Amino acid sequence: MKVNRIFILGLLISMLTLPISSFAISWNDGSFIHEYQTYQSSGISWDDAASWISTTLGSDWYLATITSAAEQSFIDINVFGSFGGEYWIGGYQNPTNSSPSDNWHWVTIEPFVYTNWSFGEPNDYYGSGSENYLAANWYGWYWNDEGAFGNIAGFVAERTTPVPEPATMLLLGLGLIGLWGLRRKFKK
């Protein structure tokens, strides 16, 4: 009986530490369909968030990358909504004696061109090379270079798939009509 109680207590404690998900939201930028999922997980490290995403959601998911003002605007309104705190997104900096604004990268191969830094950011607040990961702040969802996990309320996961070409949809429709016709022919 004690083993069952200990097991159940351990299970409940582990469930409390799992990231809590919001619902998925999609955005079509004309070329790709981006699906976002926000997770609340207080104090999680950037590396642990990235690892949890790939292990739990699969290799086609990653920490969200925000590569345009249009995507930033969509995320501000629809993904973050009324959340508070700071959330990890998929930007990181090489820790090799860089100035705070140099050598930022996305976890994908997308170029790090668009930025939405908060005033005074990036700044390596805790000392040189101390803030090598990107977080979005609840006040306007501006970006902050971050290194302190105590400020983190969670993370945003994303996956991207190409928008099907109209010709592909047309061919699919014609193929289904053809199959329906063959079915009718063989029924007679």
PyMOL commands that set and color helices and strands:
alter all, ss='L'
color gray80, all
select helices_A, chain A and resi 2-17+46-57+69-80+149-151+166-187
alter helices_A, ss='H'
color red, helices_A
select strands_A, chain A and resi 20-21+25-28+32-40+62-63+86-93+104-106+133-137+143-146+152-162
alter strands_A, ss='S'
color yellow, strands_A
deselect
rebuild
show_as cartoon
